[in-house]
Amino acid sequence: MFTKTGRVPRHRGAFEIFMKVCLTIASLAKVTGGPATVLQHLSDHLALQGVEVTVLTNAPASGQVEVIPRQSRVAVEHVPCSSRTVLSGFSESLSRLLAAKRFDLVHDFGIWMPTNHAVARVCKKMAMPLIVSPCGMLASWALRHKAWKKRLAWWLYQRRDLQSATLLVATADQEVRDIQCRVPGKAIALIPNGVDLPETLTSSGADEPKAKAENRVRTAVFLGRIHPVKGLKNLVEAWNRVQPAGWRCVLAGPDEVGHQAELEAWLRERKLNGDFQFTGLLADRQKWNLLSEADLFILPSFTENFGVSVVEALAAGVPVITTKGTPWSELVAQKCGWWVDLGAEPLAGALREATSLADQDRRDMGKRGRILVEQKYSWPRIAGEFVEAYQWVIGQGPLTPCVQKA
């Protein structure tokens, strides 16, 4: 029997396999944020669609919690910490894998890291099709962060590595433009990230949101790394200007580069420390519990290639405020949130409007957001787009609508 790709399927037990893919990433540590989570969900849903997936990553540092794929059909291999160097260790491990297994392609997540360079180098040497997801790392703000190191890496290897890839992946229109500016002439697949909807949050089985006490404290939530790129100082300043009565703000996520201490100092100076709560890194169940109790979600980032936390908030039926540093103009078009210019004052304006609405108005916005997620950002649909792009890359399928050829 042949699959729709025209290839004879391979079998693992009773399960039909029609493609073998190696996904590579520097780290699956939960503290690294979005890329690891995206890889986890993508690998799980590729496996459910008949793709045999192997993930290659560095072994976690002591005490780090990894985001591990849940599907038993996804194999995870770690490059030992004892490797002589990250570059040589990852190169040797990937070369061994490619020699031992008949992969159809390699899909690498991220750029700049020694692991990314190792993947590009090995794939070129072994004539293996390579797909690269830059994960927003070609955005202007990202390029300005540690700029001199990135300029050096760009001319030493990164530009050539991206040019050697068969396909680059963007998650939004702005990232397409960023890639076209830096690596002109490459084929680009535009495929958004997604969210795994908890069963209780799907519209087919969800109950009407329960009414909450009128005299309760309303909750605004930020979910992500506590890092300067997230624009949290602008959020603090906006909150200081509005000082919404009867509201609090929860900042949920791991501290990076000591930024939480800076924020706490800002809050003390403005006498706002009683309005804000830091939770640290949350487990999945804790995250969804927090979102289910939220009245508003705020992502004040300077730049995001996508912003998975926005989709998660919308999936939980929570209206969103975010900036034009993110690709979320849909919030306005679908009437489920606010998409504002960068800076404290635009945030303050949206915050003032959002906190002044009646609870039912915010709930109605949240319902529209949840429907948007179900229709456009569910992982089964997105994994299917990746499968079609993979098939085109290996010459076993037509040019898919999500791929823009140079």
Secondary structure as the mmCIF struct_conf table of DSSP 4:
data_model
#
loop_
_struct_conf.conf_type_id
_struct_conf.id
_struct_conf.beg_label_comp_id
_struct_conf.beg_label_asym_id
_struct_conf.beg_label_seq_id
_struct_conf.end_label_comp_id
_struct_conf.end_label_asym_id
_struct_conf.end_label_seq_id
TURN_TY1_P TURN_TY1_P1 LYS A 4 THR A 5
BEND BEND1 GLY A 6 ARG A 7
HELX_LH_PP_P HELX_LH_PP_P1 VAL A 8 PRO A 9
STRN STRN1 ARG A 10 ARG A 12
TURN_TY1_P TURN_TY1_P2 GLY A 13 ALA A 14
STRN STRN2 PHE A 15 ILE A 17
STRN STRN3 MET A 19 ILE A 25
BEND BEND2 ALA A 26 ALA A 26
STRN STRN4 ALA A 29 ALA A 29
HELX_RH_3T_P HELX_RH_3T_P1 LYS A 30 THR A 32
HELX_RH_AL_P HELX_RH_AL_P1 GLY A 34 LEU A 48
TURN_TY1_P TURN_TY1_P3 GLN A 49 GLY A 50
STRN STRN5 VAL A 51 ASN A 58
HELX_LH_PP_P HELX_LH_PP_P2 ALA A 59 ALA A 61
TURN_TY1_P TURN_TY1_P4 SER A 62 GLY A 63
HELX_LH_PP_P HELX_LH_PP_P3 GLN A 64 VAL A 65
STRN STRN6 GLU A 66 GLU A 66
TURN_TY1_P TURN_TY1_P5 SER A 72 ARG A 73
STRN STRN7 VAL A 74 VAL A 79
TURN_TY1_P TURN_TY1_P6 CYS A 81 SER A 82
BEND BEND3 SER A 83 ARG A 84
HELX_RH_AL_P HELX_RH_AL_P2 VAL A 86 ALA A 100
BEND BEND4 LYS A 101 LYS A 101
BEND BEND5 ASP A 104 ASP A 104
STRN STRN8 LEU A 105 PHE A 109
BEND BEND6 ILE A 111 MET A 113
HELX_RH_AL_P HELX_RH_AL_P3 PRO A 114 LYS A 125
TURN_TY1_P TURN_TY1_P7 MET A 126 ALA A 127
STRN STRN9 LEU A 130 SER A 133
TURN_TY1_P TURN_TY1_P8 CYS A 135 LEU A 138
BEND BEND7 ALA A 139 ALA A 139
HELX_RH_AL_P HELX_RH_AL_P4 SER A 140 ARG A 144
TURN_TY1_P TURN_TY1_P9 HIS A 145 LYS A 146
HELX_RH_AL_P HELX_RH_AL_P5 ALA A 147 ALA A 153
HELX_RH_PI_P HELX_RH_PI_P1 TRP A 154 GLN A 158
HELX_RH_AL_P HELX_RH_AL_P6 ARG A 159 SER A 164
BEND BEND8 THR A 166 THR A 166
STRN STRN10 LEU A 167 ALA A 170
BEND BEND9 THR A 171 ALA A 172
HELX_RH_AL_P HELX_RH_AL_P7 ASP A 173 ARG A 182
BEND BEND10 VAL A 183 VAL A 183
TURN_TY1_P TURN_TY1_P10 PRO A 184 GLY A 185
STRN STRN11 ILE A 188 LEU A 190
STRN STRN12 VAL A 195 VAL A 195
HELX_RH_3T_P HELX_RH_3T_P2 GLU A 199 LEU A 201
BEND BEND11 THR A 202 THR A 202
TURN_TY1_P TURN_TY1_P11 SER A 203 GLY A 205
HELX_LH_PP_P HELX_LH_PP_P4 ALA A 206 ALA A 211
TURN_TY1_P TURN_TY1_P12 GLU A 214 ASN A 215
BEND BEND12 ARG A 216 ARG A 216
HELX_LH_PP_P HELX_LH_PP_P5 VAL A 217 VAL A 217
STRN STRN13 ARG A 218 LEU A 223
BEND BEND13 GLY A 224 GLY A 224
STRN STRN14 ILE A 226 ILE A 226
BEND BEND14 HIS A 227 HIS A 227
HELX_RH_3T_P HELX_RH_3T_P3 PRO A 228 LYS A 230
HELX_RH_AL_P HELX_RH_AL_P8 LEU A 232 VAL A 242
TURN_TY1_P TURN_TY1_P13 ALA A 245 GLY A 246
STRN STRN15 TRP A 247 ALA A 252
BEND BEND15 GLY A 253 GLY A 253
STRN STRN16 ASP A 255 ASP A 255
TURN_TY1_P TURN_TY1_P14 VAL A 257 GLY A 258
HELX_RH_AL_P HELX_RH_AL_P9 HIS A 259 GLU A 269
TURN_TY1_P TURN_TY1_P15 ARG A 270 LYS A 271
TURN_TY1_P TURN_TY1_P16 ASN A 273 ASP A 275
STRN STRN17 PHE A 276 GLY A 280
BEND BEND16 LEU A 281 LEU A 281
HELX_RH_AL_P HELX_RH_AL_P10 ASP A 284 GLU A 293
BEND BEND17 ASP A 295 ASP A 295
STRN STRN18 LEU A 296 LEU A 299
BEND BEND18 PHE A 302 PHE A 302
BEND BEND19 ASN A 305 PHE A 306
HELX_RH_AL_P HELX_RH_AL_P11 VAL A 308 ALA A 315
TURN_TY1_P TURN_TY1_P17 ALA A 316 GLY A 317
STRN STRN19 VAL A 320 THR A 323
TURN_TY1_P TURN_TY1_P18 LYS A 324 GLY A 325
BEND BEND20 THR A 326 PRO A 327
TURN_TY1_P TURN_TY1_P19 SER A 329 SER A 329
HELX_RH_AL_P HELX_RH_AL_P12 GLU A 330 ALA A 333
TURN_TY1_P TURN_TY1_P20 GLN A 334 LYS A 335
BEND BEND21 CYS A 336 CYS A 336
STRN STRN20 GLY A 337 VAL A 340
BEND BEND22 LEU A 342 GLY A 343
HELX_RH_AL_P HELX_RH_AL_P13 ALA A 344 SER A 356
BEND BEND23 LEU A 357 LEU A 357
HELX_RH_AL_P HELX_RH_AL_P14 ASP A 359 LYS A 376
STRN STRN21 SER A 378 SER A 378
HELX_RH_AL_P HELX_RH_AL_P15 TRP A 379 VAL A 393
TURN_TY1_P TURN_TY1_P21 ILE A 394 GLY A 395
BEND BEND24 GLN A 396 GLY A 397
HELX_LH_PP_P HELX_LH_PP_P6 PRO A 398 THR A 400
TURN_TY1_P TURN_TY1_P22 PRO A 401 CYS A 402
STRN STRN22 VAL A 403 GLN A 404
#
